[in-house]
Every structure is written in C-alpha cells, then in structure tokens.
Amino acid sequence: MVQEAVNNALRHARAQRIGIVFERVDAAIELRIEDDGVGLPDTLSGAGHGIGGMHARATKCGADFQIRRREQGGTAVVLRWATAGQPG
C-alpha cells in the first residue's frame, strides 16, 4: 500500500515531497502517506486499479482506509487500525 501510494504521488501528482508517518493516534495506529502534489481530482474515477487495490488490501488487513485532499495541498492516504480492545 505504501509503494502504491508513493508511486501514485510520483506518477500522477507531480509531488516534490512525500512523507510516510506511522504513529499512535488516540486509540489507534495510523499510517499516513502524504504528498505536496496537485491533489485529488474533484471526482475519483473507478477506472484505475491502484486506489481500489489499496482499499481492498486495507480491508483484508483490518484497517480503515481513507484518501483525501490535504488542507495545505496534496493528498493523504490514511490507514488506521484500532488497538487491541479499543474502537478505532
């Protein structure tokens, strides 16, 4: 999933910076891949396999998956796992 998000940032977003953060946030573990590229289009087409594949892999490993525009520009791909016994 990280590789796909980084490839998307390089190939489609024309990003200059890509950050990968893995940290505890509240009662969850969060993995974020953020870039400073052109951001997401107004509507995501289902034609590509990359985002759909990331969503399927996230579901398979028990993570919540989000892809969103960052307030400061660019895109964030977020995977979030609830810690044991805690709601995410």
Steps between C-alpha positions, in 0.01 A plus 500: 500500500786736578666418168177562309439834676858615436481391135171689459652814654798484265313396186177701524538777759839641396591509870827652614472364855351176630476425870434164663385512862418202722374599846251445779205739474247481782400133533635398159812447296512716189708481184492812282659556164479872419619698201514861387382429146207630300242327720204284413262576216147609595378149428702180515437272210474131576696424184837462668597195698740672742259663743254212482783256566620702799147504640466124455837433668414733789172317556679166486743602775229656719580867438270791429606669175466862395640704218445874523621843402734665748411851617850619407476338155579153379354169604497282811449124496408389852482148642377465857490194724322495836727387779404174675174536687450862390267633235688679217 
